[in-house]
């Protein structure tokens, strides 16, 4: 008997508790049947990435360590993918790319049933995996500048150089690409990236680079890059000595100084957002004032610098205040610091929008302690609540902060109605919310305070991309009130609109069934846009039961919607069942190339793929048809590039190119 066999269930559970959960699921449970029995109930899920509903995480960030062999074993076959919607398949492909495990990436590429979007390359670049990036470049992956940002932000110089060499060969393209990459290096706080950019590429860091370093809290890099920039944007020396700073009336500010002070204020807002309090205090005087004093000034009344009319100054103050209270570090101390410099009177004017453009709570509401921040701000600046409450409620609804919304309604006297467009938009404009609160909690809080939800709300919810659980709640018994949204015919129209919008955005079968239960007709074409093969099977079965007749092919416009979504799995499902239009619906290679850009290269790949499939089905001569189509495509892309070069006077940068080097290489390989 092995020593492992001698372990009690309690000891096995203790060992598992000290082991990464993915390793327990993929290794420890496989030791023997007794171990599997002990761990079966507790360890059932292999984690590949963050929860989709988490707002504050990168949805394409793969779990580390990545369970490569287990992923390939499960996802390296088509069956599991059939249950996933388009958005889920796209995300899983990005997770595989971000994992850096090339075998997992190959498995996902072979089975995901989605076009090769630029986001996949950006996900691979973010992981710093040169092997994954090389694999995608070889496949002609669409290319967006976000890939350069991700590579630089990861800090992997090899990956950045690979992307620059393979996709940004021309001088104009490379210069534009270096600027984009530098902003990513700033966001990532990578000093060695800037050393390489400055030493080997002759690049001079700009305002955006320094701003990104400050916004993301990289103090050392920010303070290294700031002095040369500040020299170019320093304020002029005040003409008169002594006394307080003259009122910064807008008419007194020279035009050249308006531009320079705008840069300084932009940098100061970034410092307030991402850096600790002491950094804000250290740089406040140099970046805020529009004149440097020659001599020490006596203590002036708080807020004296705000005398006179200066719209630019007031707008900058609003932005600075918004950044401070929305910061993830020292936010309360930063608010206190600004109060100490401006006084309660001026700060209150800013909050009440009596000067500037008001406070933006978007950043503040992203923080989990949003309610605490509102309470603190209302106490620190008396009388500001009435001006902020409505925006605060919109942000609370948008971020799923039900506790803050309840506070505003119950303790701050805010009055809302179910037809309040601003609040309704706040609820619906964001995809996510706090995992514990979710948008369902917001809807329930509003309902408990007299809101009556109707089919019209469900329709607008689907169009505005509400979370699936919130829309499912509306479609359930506790949600929308039957008959409250108009006549039965009108309600059917609303539920029909909700079904179509939800299906196009990738709703699962459970939600589609709930909407169907409310009387919505099944829309197969909408399911094909964003749905899964499983969802298509469900929709087809519903239609066959309802009509007892063969399914009708999609119209050309409907088929193009599926094409533009990049849902290749749905296109294959439709083609196999004769539900695509017979001919004439697919855009020609020439038409695609007229509007082609490197970041939409997948559309040309998809046209070639569908054309090849049709040729293979019709004449069984795939090889000849594929080579001929690739030849036409290569010629058309080249002509499109030449036209763009002529149109731009010989300057064609990365953002305008119909294709970049690795995509031309992919086309050339299709000729072989």
Buried (B, 14 or more C-beta within 10 A) or exposed (E): EEEEEEBEEEEBBEBBEEBBBBBBBBBBBEBEEEBEEBBEEEBEEBBBBBEBBBBEEBBBBBBEEBBBBBBBEBBBEEEEBBBBBBBBBBBBBBBBBBBBBBBBBBBBBEBBBBBBBBBBBBBBBBBBBBEBBBBBBEBBBBBBBBBBBBBBBBBBBEBBBBBBEBBBBBEBBBBBBBBBBBBBBBBBBBBEBBEBBBEEBEBEBBBBBBBBBBBBBBBEBBBBBBEEBBEEBBBBEBEEEEEBBBEBEEEEBEEEBBEBBBBBBBBBBBBBBBBBBEBBBBBBEBBBBBBEBEEEEEEEEBBBBBBEEBEBBBBBBBBBBBBBBBBBEBBBBBBBBBBEBBBBEBBBBBBBBEBBBBBBBBBBBBBBBBBBBBBBBBEBBEEBBEBBBBBBBBBBBBBBBBBBBBBBBEEBEBEBEBEBEEBBBBBBEBBBBBEEBBBBBBBBBBBEEEBBBBBBBBBBBBBBBBBBBBBBBBBEEEBBEEEBBBEEEEBBBBBBBBBBBBBBBBBBBEBBBBBBEBBBBBBBBBBBBBBBBBBBBBBBEBBEEEEEEEBEBBEBEBBBBBBBBBBBBBBBBBBEEEBBBEEEBBBEBEEBBBEBBBBBBBBBBBBBBBBBBBBBEEEEEBEEBBBBBBBBBBBBBBBBBEBBBEEEEEEBBBBBBBBBBBBBBBBEEBEE
